[in-house]
Amino acid sequence: LTVIGTASRAETADWVRELGAHHVIDHSAPLQGQLQALGIESVSHVASLTHTEQHFSQLVEVLRPQGRLGVIDDPRTLDVMPLKRKSLSLHWELMFTRSLYETDDMVRQHELLERVAELIDQGTLRTTLGEHFGAITAANMRRAHALVESGKARGKIVLEGF
């Protein structure tokens, strides 16, 4: 598996490489040309973790026929018709679906989380923790929102103490 991450700033591109990506392209520029410059005509799988609505047409463009698009964010709308021509699959994941609907495989979520914990303990997976701002207070929430809104955040921002 060759992993291609995206980042729009040098420091976040370096961070994505440190996390294990083989290549990093800039999501604020057209994706197709950057992939072609790497000798990659199309990709078989895309994990869209944020801003899917903004990048959707480009993701469809770079996916090879019968490719798979996995999404975890919440676009306001998503017109799936562009997927048809290439017979692309759309896979949506919400970690609470099993428990919300008490599915027959509900224990699988526990198993998945246990496996993720093992992989983190082994050092195979690394956290994307960017900043830890301490307790949930109005001041810390303002700091966290300001960082997110600045477009300079890297990784997840943590507040604790519900």
Buried (B, 14 or more C-beta within 10 A) or exposed (E): EEBBBBBEEEEBBEBBBEBEBEBBBBBEEEBBEBBEEEEBEBBEBBEBEEEBBEBBEBBBBBBEEEBBBBBBEEBEEBEEEBBEEBEBEEEEEEEEEBEEEEEEEEEEBEEEEEEEEEEEEEEEBEEEEBBEBEEEEEEBEEBBEEBEEEEEBBEEBBBEEE
